Amino acid sequence: MSALTIHTAQQTEEGAGAAVRRLFPVRGMMNYDPFVLWDEFTVPPSAGFPDHPHRGFEGVTYVFEGSMRHKDNLGNDSTVNAGGLQRFTAGKGIVHSEMPSSRVATRGIQLWVNLPRRLKQSPPAYQQVAADDIIEARIEHGSVRELAGGNAALALHTPTRYLDVKLNANAGYSVSMPVDYRGFVYLVEGNARINDSLVTSGQAVFFDSGGEIRLRSSDDCRFMLCFGKPHNEPIYQHGPYVD
């Protein structure tokens, strides 16, 4: 298994004063079937994402630090604290807001996973998973949190595996990606080697087929591994909608 490409997230602003490192969609990298958005966000207490619409995909917000309050037109009103995550299925349409609810900046990742065409008009839905309900395994010189796939509590309509891996300096970890999946490894913190590629914070290595993914940290590192089964359908992506 070899790396397909390396991409660097681009600094931009979203919502009302939120700073993001956006891996995609950007010029030259609109999506990576089945994934249609990847943002590493930092939201000061005074900023956030006021009411806005979505349709056609599932969004997963994973909080590193701080907390995020989700409210939607389905009647859901809940707060995701550090280490927790939430999923909204936009389906045929949802309106929601995500606003920080802590006195410190809220940091994390938002991932959008496309829905197959047969589910584009499905009813919208919401799920929250508390930090204590996420499976975490201690490994030699690090830890692995199972966010989606395997025995994870989070439910997605697209077969997806999503991991949060922390490694101490000069440590290694490997995982096998199914042959019919594709995906990427994003480095949140540190410097590392991913298979044969040297990467630094804010960069990702993309893989277009299954096989072994090997991580080797140069210093203390945090990786997000995200891979899934592509739908192999046209993606019509425009702003908050994926039709």
BALUMMI-40586 format. One line per 2 residues: number of its first residue (from 1); for each residue x, y, z of C-alpha. Coordinates in pm, 1 decimal, padded with zeros to 6 digits. Layout:
! residues N
NUM> X,Y,Z | ... $
END
This chain:
! residues 243
1> 00000.0,00000.0,00000.0 | 00141.7,00339.4,-00096.1 $
3> 00036.6,00696.9,-00032.3 | -00168.2,00858.1,-00307.1 $
5> -00113.6,01225.6,-00223.2 | -00027.2,01460.0,00062.5 $
7> -00245.8,01766.9,00119.3 | -00206.6,02057.2,00360.1 $
9> -00514.4,02206.3,00528.5 | -00581.2,02570.3,00444.8 $
11> -00651.1,02838.2,00702.7 | -00989.9,03003.8,00660.4 $
13> -01284.8,03140.8,00856.9 | -01630.5,02990.3,00894.7 $
15> -01952.4,03076.4,01073.3 | -01932.3,03382.7,01297.4 $
17> -01564.3,03424.5,01381.6 | -01452.5,03059.2,01387.5 $
19> -01104.5,02972.9,01256.0 | -01062.6,02645.2,01067.7 $
21> -00787.9,02446.5,00903.4 | -00978.0,02305.8,00604.1 $
23> -00847.9,01996.3,00430.4 | -01140.4,01986.2,00186.1 $
25> -01340.2,02118.7,00008.3 | -01073.5,02353.6,-00130.9 $
27> -00951.2,02431.4,-00480.0 | -00796.6,02114.2,-00620.6 $
29> -00947.2,01891.1,-00350.0 | -01325.9,01921.0,-00334.4 $
31> -01398.9,01586.4,-00166.3 | -01279.5,01229.6,-00125.6 $
33> -01574.7,00993.6,-00173.8 | -01747.3,00922.8,00063.5 $
35> -01607.4,01221.8,00260.1 | -01710.5,01573.0,00159.9 $
37> -01569.6,01806.2,00429.3 | -01291.4,01803.2,00689.6 $
39> -01238.0,02103.5,00917.7 | -01016.4,02132.5,01223.2 $
41> -01185.6,02418.3,01406.8 | -01099.5,02662.4,01685.1 $
43> -01397.5,02859.5,01814.2 | -01349.4,03140.3,02069.8 $
45> -01628.8,03186.5,02326.7 | -01755.1,03490.1,02133.3 $
47> -01779.0,03303.7,01799.4 | -01969.4,03002.3,01666.5 $
49> -02202.0,02869.2,01399.8 | -02549.8,03029.1,01427.4 $
51> -02859.9,02871.5,01266.6 | -02789.2,02737.8,00918.6 $
53> -02934.7,02463.1,00692.4 | -02791.7,02135.7,00560.3 $
55> -02906.8,01842.7,00349.6 | -02774.6,01528.1,00185.6 $
57> -02499.9,01408.9,00423.9 | -02410.1,01319.5,00783.8 $
59> -02196.7,01553.4,00994.2 | -01981.6,01440.9,01286.7 $
61> -01844.6,01696.0,01535.3 | -01569.5,01568.7,01765.6 $
63> -01458.0,01799.8,02047.1 | -01094.1,01805.7,02163.9 $
65> -01123.8,02091.8,02413.9 | -01404.1,02312.2,02543.5 $
67> -01766.8,02229.6,02464.2 | -02021.1,02281.7,02186.3 $
69> -02397.2,02330.4,02221.4 | -02608.3,02186.1,01941.3 $
71> -02966.0,02304.6,01877.6 | -03180.7,02204.9,01580.1 $
73> -03530.7,02231.3,01436.7 | -03603.1,01873.2,01547.3 $
75> -03609.8,01991.5,01907.9 | -03264.4,01865.7,02007.7 $
77> -03069.3,02086.3,02248.0 | -02755.8,01928.2,02394.9 $
79> -02395.0,02008.1,02479.1 | -02098.1,01804.0,02361.5 $
81> -01809.4,01828.1,02607.3 | -01438.5,01758.9,02554.0 $
83> -01382.2,01403.0,02431.1 | -01742.6,01361.6,02315.9 $
85> -01898.6,01374.3,01972.0 | -02229.2,01418.6,01793.5 $
87> -02376.0,01319.0,01459.5 | -02653.5,01487.3,01267.6 $
89> -02806.2,01316.8,00966.8 | -02914.3,01606.2,00746.6 $
91> -03109.1,01383.2,00507.2 | -03378.5,01584.3,00328.0 $
93> -03301.8,01889.1,00541.6 | -03211.2,02014.9,00888.4 $
95> -03146.9,02355.6,01044.7 | -02908.1,02367.1,01338.9 $
97> -02659.2,02578.6,01530.5 | -02333.1,02486.0,01701.8 $
99> -02215.7,02740.4,01957.3 | -01934.3,02711.4,02214.9 $
101> -02050.4,02689.6,02576.1 | -01722.5,02720.0,02764.8 $
103> -01500.0,03007.9,02873.9 | -01207.2,02876.5,02671.9 $
105> -01174.4,02820.6,02299.1 | -01345.9,02506.9,02171.2 $
107> -01131.1,02289.8,01942.0 | -01214.1,01982.7,01740.6 $
109> -01287.1,01826.3,01403.6 | -01597.1,01839.0,01188.5 $
111> -01633.9,01563.4,00929.0 | -01906.6,01536.2,00664.5 $
113> -01984.6,01192.2,00522.9 | -02192.4,01178.9,00206.1 $
115> -02519.6,00986.8,00202.7 | -02587.9,00743.5,-00083.5 $
117> -02842.6,00870.4,-00333.7 | -03110.6,00633.9,-00203.6 $
119> -03093.6,00805.3,00138.5 | -03076.9,01170.4,00030.5 $
121> -03445.0,01220.2,00118.5 | -03433.1,01033.2,00449.5 $
123> -03568.7,01205.2,00764.9 | -03311.4,01411.3,00956.7 $
125> -03182.4,01269.9,01286.2 | -02939.5,01340.0,01569.3 $
127> -02714.7,01135.9,01801.6 | -02479.3,01239.7,02081.7 $
129> -02205.3,01020.1,02231.1 | -02049.6,01124.7,02563.5 $
131> -01674.1,01097.6,02617.8 | -01717.1,00809.9,02864.6 $
133> -01908.5,00608.2,02602.4 | -01624.7,00615.7,02346.4 $
135> -01412.9,00301.4,02347.8 | -01051.4,00385.0,02432.9 $
137> -00769.8,00131.3,02426.8 | -00424.2,00176.8,02573.3 $
139> -00149.8,00067.1,02336.2 | 00225.6,00063.3,02383.9 $
141> 00333.0,00429.6,02406.4 | -00010.7,00567.4,02326.3 $
143> -00388.1,00532.0,02300.8 | -00660.1,00471.7,02040.1 $
145> -01018.0,00600.7,02060.1 | -01279.7,00432.0,01837.1 $
147> -01510.9,00707.9,01711.3 | -01694.2,00516.6,01436.0 $
149> -01686.4,00163.5,01301.9 | -01612.2,-00158.6,01486.9 $
151> -01790.0,-00150.9,01822.7 | -01819.0,00228.2,01836.8 $
153> -02144.5,00378.1,01966.7 | -02175.8,00628.2,01681.5 $
155> -02406.9,00514.1,01399.9 | -02343.9,00617.5,01037.5 $
157> -02519.9,00510.8,00717.4 | -02185.9,00475.7,00533.9 $
159> -01942.2,00202.1,00640.8 | -01671.5,00413.0,00803.9 $
161> -01384.9,00368.5,01046.9 | -01279.3,00679.0,01236.6 $
163> -00998.5,00670.6,01497.1 | -00822.6,00919.2,01724.4 $
165> -00466.8,00795.7,01786.4 | -00213.8,00950.4,02024.6 $
167> 00149.9,00837.4,02022.5 | 00443.1,00935.2,02238.7 $
169> 00768.2,01030.0,02068.5 | 00939.9,00757.2,01863.4 $
171> 00642.1,00520.1,01882.5 | 00458.5,00322.6,01617.0 $
173> 00106.2,00204.2,01535.8 | -00045.1,00022.3,01239.4 $
175> -00398.3,-00053.6,01124.3 | -00540.9,-00237.2,00823.9 $
177> -00783.9,-00062.8,00587.5 | -01029.8,-00292.6,00400.9 $
179> -00948.3,-00343.9,00034.6 | -01270.6,-00175.5,-00085.0 $
181> -01223.7,00134.0,00134.3 | -01032.0,00456.8,00081.5 $
183> -00939.7,00734.2,00319.7 | -00672.5,00946.4,00482.3 $
185> -00466.1,01009.1,00794.7 | -00462.7,01366.4,00927.4 $
187> -00191.1,01481.6,01166.5 | -00333.7,01715.9,01432.1 $
189> -00015.0,01763.9,01635.7 | 00353.1,01684.0,01592.8 $
191> 00572.2,01547.8,01314.4 | 00554.8,01192.0,01187.2 $
193> 00598.4,00938.6,00912.0 | 00284.0,00785.8,00762.1 $
195> 00387.0,00482.0,00557.9 | 00662.8,00634.9,00341.5 $
197> 00557.6,00999.4,00377.7 | 00693.5,01262.0,00618.1 $
199> 00416.7,01492.9,00741.9 | 00364.2,01768.7,00993.7 $
201> 00068.7,01918.0,01180.1 | -00216.8,02014.8,00947.5 $
203> -00121.8,01769.6,00672.0 | -00292.4,01449.7,00558.6 $
205> -00185.2,01148.1,00357.7 | -00455.7,01003.8,00128.8 $
207> -00490.5,00637.3,00029.1 | -00707.6,00515.1,-00258.1 $
209> -00716.7,00144.4,-00170.6 | -00696.3,-00087.7,00125.5 $
211> -00389.7,-00220.7,00300.3 | -00173.6,-00152.1,00602.4 $
213> -00135.7,00203.0,00731.4 | 00175.6,00254.9,00945.9 $
215> 00229.2,00551.9,01176.2 | 00564.6,00645.8,01331.8 $
217> 00592.6,00954.7,01553.7 | 00897.5,01183.2,01562.7 $
219> 00765.6,01359.0,01875.0 | 00438.6,01344.9,02069.6 $
221> 00171.7,01317.4,01800.5 | -00204.0,01303.1,01749.6 $
223> -00347.7,01143.9,01436.3 | -00702.0,01115.0,01300.6 $
225> -00755.1,00808.6,01081.5 | -01063.2,00824.7,00861.6 $
227> -01154.8,00570.2,00596.0 | -01476.0,00444.7,00445.9 $
229> -01647.7,00267.9,00159.1 | -01705.7,00502.1,-00137.0 $
231> -02053.4,00531.2,-00288.4 | -01913.0,00574.2,-00641.6 $
233> -02191.5,00818.6,-00724.6 | -02173.3,01176.9,-00855.9 $
235> -02129.2,01434.1,-00576.9 | -02306.4,01769.9,-00623.3 $
237> -02161.3,01980.8,-00344.1 | -02261.2,02346.0,-00299.1 $
239> -02220.6,02529.4,00029.6 | -02412.1,02350.5,00308.3 $
241> -02579.4,02105.7,00068.0 | -02458.7,01778.0,-00084.8 $
243> -02712.9,01660.2,-00342.0 $
END
